[in-house]
């Protein structure tokens, strides 16, 4: 019974087009996925789309600033739940034609937006498979402005990217919900998804970001809504990039 009590299922999505700060359309990524956690490990399946800036380049004669791709990512590892504990994970990522773009076009049809698949196919990245391993570590620390906080480190080495991230976060608990906020930076040595042909964009080597979110319970479900604002992963674009993240989880 204890093993069942420790099981958790989470469904989530992230989307830049409904972020509430700027009008956008699939620039960088749209993601949705599920996470299953049990007895000290987790398994994650993520479906994603990466594409050029559709809001700026709105027709087939545009000059795309990155390649379009459909991505499936599978990740298996140890959850980062305790401080002063090193956790590990492995990841496999595939690019190809998986029908995720059809869901994107369906959403465009529902919202009375122009279809984009025909244009995206002109700059579709080739099929590929990447894999890698990573580690996470978090500890408590006192930070100016933030006060008592958690500082986290995440390092990942793969055939797709080499990235080291540092994050400072804090949680404020109120009567009916928790407010979380934080900031950090991703340091990127290379990113084969960003620089994928046929466009071959140049990745940004330092990506600062800030976020704020709220966690609450409804009918026994844990729900989070979070806004993340950063610079894009492409070095040629210095505009701010906002993404709405949301998810729902429950124990069973």
URSULKA-V876094 format. One line per field, one symbol per residue. ss: DSSP state (H for helix, E for strand, C for the rest). psi: psi as a letter, one per 40 degrees, with the letter a starting at -180 (. if undefined). burial: I if it has 16 or more other C-alpha atoms within 10 Angstrom, else O. A space follows every 10 residues. Layout:
ss=???
psi=???
burial=???
This chain:
ss=CHHHHCCEEE EEEEECCCCC CCCCCCEEEE EEEEEEEECC EEEEEEEEEE ECCCCCCCCC CCCCCCCEEE EEEEEEECCC CCCCEEEEEE EEEEEECCCH HHHHHHHHHH CCCCCCHHHH HHHECCCEEE EEEEEEEEEE EEECCCEEEE EEEEEEEECC EEEEEEEEEE EEECCCEEEE EEEEEEEEEE ECCCCCCCCC CCECCEEEEE EEEEEEEECC EEEEEEEEEE ECCECCCCCE EEEEEEEEEE EC
psi=dddddehhhh hiihhedfee dihigehbih iiaihhhhfe iihhhhhihh iigdddgeie eihieiiiih hhhhhhahig diifhhiiii hhhiiaheed dddddddddd efiiiedddd ddfhiihihi iiiiiihiii ihhiddahih hiihhhhied ihhhihhhii hhhadeiihi iiiahhhhdi heddeiiedf ihihdhgiii iiihhiihfe ihhihhhhha iiehdeheii hhhhhiihii i.
burial=OOOOOOIIII IIIIIIIOIO OOOIIIIIII IIIIIIIIOO IIIIIIIIII IIIIOOOIOO OOOIIIIIII IIIIIIIIII OOOOOIIIII IIIIIIIOOI IOOIIOOOOO OOOOOIOOII OOIIIIOOOI IIIIIIIIOO OOOOOOOOII IIIIIIIIOI IIIIIIIIII IOOOOOOOII IIIIIIIIOI IIIIIIIOIO IIIIOIIIII IIIIIIOOOO OOIIIIIIII IIIIOOOOOO IIIIIIIIIO IO
